[in-house]
Amino acid sequence: MPTQMNNLNFEGQNIYAGFDVHLKDWKVTILSEEMMLKSFTMPPKPEVFSDYLLRNYPGANYHSAYEAGYFYLPIVQTLFQTLSNFCY
């Protein structure tokens, strides 16, 4: 019986994340170079988001964007600590 391999590899690809940050949740949109991949709402926890990126887009170069404001700094600090390929 044939088996299907589900090894994801985004090595060398750029993944972009846009944030709309609120106190109770974040609206996140994930894009590649060619298309929008996913848009969703999540709890405001940068650790959960970095786990999501590593699980769904392993090996990618991660980039983020957010409107200027106070709440983004802790997010960026956590993403820098948990993702080796993170740029903003």
Secondary structure, 3 states (H helix, E strand, C coil): CCCCCCCCCCCCCEEEEEEEECCCCEEEEEECCCCEEEEEEECCCHHHHHHHHHHHCCCCEEEEECCCCCCHHHHHHHHHHHCCCEEC
